[in-house]
Amino acid sequence: MVAVLDRKKRPLAPCSEKRARQLLERGRAVVYRIYPVFTIRLKDRLLEECGTPPVRLKVDPGAKTSGFSLLREDSAERATVVHQSHLVHREDVKDRVDTRRACRRGRRNRHTWYREPRFNNRPRVKCRVCGRNARKGKDTCREHAGVPRDLYPKEVWLPPSLKARLDELLSWVRRYCRIFPVSSISVEWAKFDTQKLQNPEISGVEYQHGTLFGYEVKEYLLEKWGRKCAYCGAENVPLEVEHVVPRNPKRGPKGTDRISNLTLSCKECNDDKGNKQPEEWLEELKKSGKAIDRVRAENLPKVLAQLEEPLKEAAFMNAVRYALVNELKKLGFPLELGTAAQTKKNRLRLGLPKLHCYDAACVGESTPATINGLDSPIAVIRAVGRGTRRMCNTDAYGFPVGHRGRKKLHYGFMTNDLVAADVPSGKYAGRYVGFVAVRASGYFDIKDVSGHRLAQGVSWKHCWLIQRFDGYTYGREVPAHSFPQ
């Protein structure tokens, strides 16, 4: 399906590819956007002159990947897929925040010259009630000066990593509402019971108390591991709380502060393990000839046996579900909330595989008995951000190794712009469509969605712009599942 806008860029009913091609050939429409949805704008139509069928936007929020499905409701029992997509969220926000904090602290410790912000550079304090500029020295504007603090709207704070994913999700909901005539929204209201996920048999008073009832973390670990080092068995020595899977590993998955990922170790074992993954450390211990390393190699599998799957995804959904629903309500569309069990029931009834966009199509009671067009291509939207704010590159220790150029636009192109290139001759002769990496010399690289280099040293004269970079890269998948006719 092709999205259609009127003369004033308001959404109309989507049309087929053939119809869009005819409108473009006759000069009645122009191309408005290409990715992720091919969108045209009509020159001779207004919204008041056309009828728009109801389109329901269905959202399946996820911690790493979210699914979108737009269904044209033909009747109460039948709907047609207009567009379906996967949104791959960023997972590097916390690492970037940690790096920025480390650089800032290093600059302060080195007593580097740092200018305090001037008065005019300080952000204006906003009213806690309406969001407008507040009075000097106050937290409200003149209109809301007498409002008691108990009636202030509660601010929902989220960590930057969760806030970024929530903003990406809301951004694409608003984008779809701008190019499709969305009449209602359905979202999965997922609540995960982490205690049940960890121990399905827990019930009664044990469920109410939880794992650490009556304990602090250190006391719980001391009793759990017999007040001795879990690796070498040393007793009557100072013991430290140690992450089995390190939180800041040199490579591999990151650990959490979950109680199953914590153990006790002496300082010698803790320093020897460092930021190594437990499997990596185990291989080193097996190759070592020291007696203490043989003891560690025997005890480490026992420590790994008590590890459990991390619940990052469940914690994310529990943290952002209220904020997501509150923000969607502000859009003004009728909002339907569906449970995860209801989504699974509808997906099994329709015989669909486990994919995020198919889960989105099955959200809520509004799911019809028949959905057509599920075999249409799936747009893959990957959030990559808009680069970095720092002008100085640093090494692993935070020391400067080079400065970034102030100019980002070279010969009309910017890094990560979607371009097409016709290379007339040479090693890379041919046509390429991908994302460009610009250079000041005018010879660019063309890369695909995964970052693989398609062509190198392509002159800017052989490139033309398809779409400006907006913080996302776009791809497409063809469903491998066969659907019944």
N, C-alpha and C positions, 0 to 999 in steps of 0.2 A: 504494500500500500504506500501511496505517496501523500504526504501531508499538504494541505492546501490552505493558503491564507487569502483574505480579501485585499482590497486596495489599501485599507488601513491596518494591515497586518494582524487582522483578527482571524481566529481559526474557523475554517469551514469543514464540511464533510470530506474525509479523505477519498481519493480516487485511485483507480488502477494505474499501472505503469503505462499502459497503452493510451489511456485518456490523457495523462500528463504529457506524453510525447506529442499527441495531437495539439494540445493547447500551446506547447512551446513552438511547434512548427508553424502554427498559424499566427504567432505573435501575440496571443492573448495572455500569455503568462511569462514570467521570468523566473530563473532559478534563484531561490532565496538562501538555501543551505543544502549541503550534500550529505554530511555525516552528522550524527548517526542515522538520521531520518532524512531522506531526500524530500525537500520542501520546495514548493513553488508558490509564487504570489500572483494572483490574478490582477489584470489591469482594468477590467470592466465589470467587476462584481463587488457588491457590498454585502455585509452580513444580513442586513434587513431584507434583501432580495432573495435569499437562499434559505432552504430548510436544512437543519443539521440534525442528524440522528444522535441519540444518546450514546456516549462513549464512556465506559467505566475504566478508570485507572486502578489497577490492582498492584499492590506492593508487597513483596516478601522481604523484609529487612533482614540482613545477616551481618555477622561480625566481619567477615572477609569479603563476601560477595553478596550483593542484593539483586533480587529479580524484579523486573517490571513486565507487566502485560497489559496492553490496552485492548479492550474488547468492545466491539460494536454490538450493542444489544438489539438484535433483529426482532426477537420476541422473548417471551418469558422462558421458553424452553430451548432457545437457540441463540448462539452468539458467534461472532467472527473475529478472529485475531487481526487487529490492525497493525500492531507492532509489539515485539517482545525483545527484551534486552537483558544483559547481565552487567552490573556495575561492580567493578573490582576496586575495592577501597585501598587507600594508601595504608601502609604498615610501617613507614619509616618516620612518622611524626615524633614518636618518643625519642628515637635515636638522634634526630636533628635537634630536639630541645635539649637533650643531655649534652650534645656537642657544643651548642651555643652557650649553655651554662658553664661548661668547663672552660671555654675560651674566655668568658667574662671573668670568671674567678681567677684564672691565670693572669689576666691583665691587671686585676686588682692586686694580686699578690706580688707582682713585679713592680708595683707602684708606677704603672704607666700613667702618663698624663691623661686625665679624664675630666671633661668639662661637664659640670652639672647642667641640666636643662634650664634654659632661660624661662622667664615667666610666660612669654608669648608661645613657647613651644610646649607648654604643659597642656594636656587634654582638658577640655571643659568638663566640669562635673555635671552629670545629667540628672534630671528629676527622677526619683525612684518610682513615681507613679505613672507619668506620661512619657518620659524619655526625652523631653525637651531640656534646654539649658537651664540649670538651676541657678538660684540666687547666689551671690558671692558669700562663701563660707557656709552655705546650707546645702542640703541634699534634696530639696524640692523647689519647684518654681513658685511664682507668686500665687498662681491659681490653686495650687494644692498645699499652701503653707500650713493650713490648719488640720491636715489629715493626720490622724494618730499613726504612730509607727506600727501598731498592730495590724493596721489595714493596708500596709504596703504590700504590693505583689511580691510573692516569694521568688527569689532568684534561684534558678537551678544551675548549680555549677557542675561542670563536667571536666574531666582531665582533657588536655589538648588532643590526645590520640582519639578519644571517644567523640569529642566535639567536632573534629575534622570529619569523621565518618558520618556523623549526623548531618553536618552541613552539606556534605556531598549528596546524601540521600535527599534532603529537602531541596537542594538546588535542581536536581533532575526532576523532581515532582513539579516544580514550578516551570521548568523548561517544557515538559510534556503538556502542561496546561496552557502554554502559550501557543503551541502549534497544533494541538488537537482539541476538538470541542468537548472537553471533559465535563461531564454532568455530575459525577459522583466518584468517590474514592473508597477503595477497600484496602485495608492494611491488616496484616497478621499481628494479633495482640499476643505475643509469645511471652510466657512467664515460666522460667526454669527453676525447679526446686533442686538446688545444688546438693542438699543432703540426700535426697532420693536418688539423684544421679550417682552419688558416691556409694550409697548403701541402700539398695532398693528394699531391703527387709526391715529398715528402721521404722519404728512406730512408737506410739504412746509417749511415756515420760522421757524416754531416751531421745525421741525426736525433738521434744520441746527443749531439752537441755543442750543438745549438741555435743560436739567432740570435746571442747575445752571447758565444759562446765566444772566450775570449782578450781580451775587451774589458771596460771599464767603460762605463756608459751614456754619459757625456760623450764619451769617446774614440770610441765607436761613432758617435755623432751627428756629431762633428767630421769623421770620415772619410766618412760618408755624404753630408753636405752640403758637402763641399769646404772646410771651415774658413771659411765665409762665411755671412752672414745669408741665410736662405732666402727672405726677403720682398724686401729691397732690394738684396741682393748685396754689401753692405759687407764689406770685408776689413780685417784688421789692427786690429780693434776688439774690445772685450770682448763676448763672445757669451754669451747666456743660454739655458737650456733652456726651451722654450715649449710649452705644450699647444695644439695646433691647435683642438681642440674643448675649450673651457675646463672646468675641473672645477667651478667655481662660477659658472655663467652667470647673466646677468640673466633670461634666458628661453631656452627650448629645451632640447634634450637635454644631458646632462652627459657630459663626457669622462672618460677613465681615464688611468692611468699606463702603459698599454700602449706598447711601443716605437714602433708605427706611428702613435701619436697625438702623438709628441714630435718637435720640430724645433729648430733653432737660429735665434735672431734677436738683433739688436742691441737695446740698451735702448730706443732711440727707437721702433722698430717694435713691441716688446713692450708699451710703455706706450700706444702709439696703438691697438693692437688691444684691450688690456684684457680684459674678460670678454665680448666680443662673439662671437657665432657667426661662423664663417668666411664663410658666405654673406651674413650681414648686413654684415660688414666689407667684403666684395667690392662690394656695392652702393654703399656710401659712397665707396669708392675710385674707382669708375667715374664718379661724379658730381663728384669733385674735379678741379680744374684744375692741381694741383701736379705737377711732373715726377716727384718721388719716389713719389707715389701712383699714377702711371701704371705705373711699374716694379713696384710692389707688386701692382697689378691683373694684370699679366702673369705674375708668379711664383706668386701664390696658387693658381691652378688646378693648377699642377704639384705644390704641396704637398698639395692635396686629393686628387690622383690616387693618392698613396701611402697614404691612409687605408684602413683595413680595418674590417670589422664588429666591434664590441666583443664580447668573450666573457664578459660578466658572468654570463649564465645558466649557461654551461658551468662557469665557476669556482665558482658557487654550488653546483651539484650535486656537483662534486668535493670541495668543502669539507665538506658536511654529510652525505654519504651514510653514512659510518661512524657518525657520531653518531646518525643516524636509525635505523639498523639496531640499534645497541646499545640504544637506548631502547625500540624495539618488542619486543626480546627480553625486556625486563623485565616486559612485560604477561603473559607466561606462555602465549601462544597459539602453536600451530605456525606458523612463519614460512617463507614461500616467497619466494625472490628470483628475479626475472626480468630478462632483459636487454632493452635497447631494441630490438634487432633482432628478438627473439622477439615483443615487443609489436606491432611493425609487421607481422610476418608474420601473426599472428592477426587483426589488424585488416583487412588486405587479404583474408584468407580469408573473413571474415564480411561483407565489403563495407561497412564502416562509414566514415563521414567522419572527418576529423582533428579530434577534440574530446577534451578532457582526460578527461571521464568515460568516453568510449568507449575511450580508451587504457587507462584503469584497468580496464575490464571485460576487456581482452585481455592483462593482465599474467600471465606465468608459464605453465608447462606445464599447469596445472589448467584452462585455458580450454576449455570444452566445445565440441562441434561446433555446437550450437544454443543461442542465448541469446534468450529471449522477454522482452518488455516494454521493449525499448530505446527505444520511442516514448513512454515516460512522461515527464512534465515534469522538467526539470532544475532543481534548487534552486541558486540563486546566493547564496553566502555571502561577504560582503565584510567584511574586517577593517578597522575604523576606529579602534580603541583606545577608551579610556575617558576621553579628555580630556587635560588637562594638570595638572601638579602645581603650577605656579607660580600665585601669587595676584595677580601684577602683569602687566598687558599691556605690551609694549614695541613701539617702532617699529622701523624697519629698522636703526637704529643702536644699538639696545639701551637707549634711554632710556625710562623709564616714561611711559606715556600714560593709564593708568587701572588701577583695581583691580577684581578679581573679587569678586562677592558670596560671602559665606561659606555662604549657604543655597542648596542645589541642588534641594531638593524643594519644589515649590510646588503647593498644593492636591492633594497626593497624586500629582503627576506630576513626572517628571524628563525633561530633554532627551534625545531619541532613544528614548523609550519608544514602543512600537508601540500606537497607539490607533485607535479609530473615533469619528467625530464626525457627529452629525446636526444640521446647521445649519438651523433652521426658516425663516429669512427673510434677506433682504439680498442682497448681491452674490454671496456664496458659498453660497447656499441649496442643500442637497443633502446626500448622505452621502459621507464621505471616510474612507479607511483609509490611514494612513501614519505617519510618524515625527514626533513632536511637538517643537517648540522652545518651551520654557516661558518665561514672563515673570512677574515678581512681581505685575504688575497683574491676572493671571488671564486674560488674553487671549492665546491661543497661536497658533502657526503650524503648519500641517500640511504635511509635505514627503514626496516619494516617495523611492525608493531612490537616485536620482541627485542628490538635493538640490534638485530643482525644487519650487517652492512651489505647493501645491495650493490652500490656503486660508489666509487671513490674518485675525488678530483674532477667532479662535473662542473663545468663552467656555469656561472649564473645566467649566461645568455641562452642556455639550452633548457632552462627551467621556467615554469610558469606556475603561479599560485593557484591552488584549488580551495584551500580553507585556512584561515588564520588559526594559530595555536591558541587554545582556550584552557589549558591545564589538563586536558584529557587526550588520550590516544584512542583510536577507533579501529576495530576489527570486525570480523564477521565469521560466524560458525554456521554450518549446515547441519541440522539435526540428523543423527544417524539412526534414530528410532523410526520404525515403520508404523504408520497410523492406519487404522481401519478406514475404509472408504464408506 
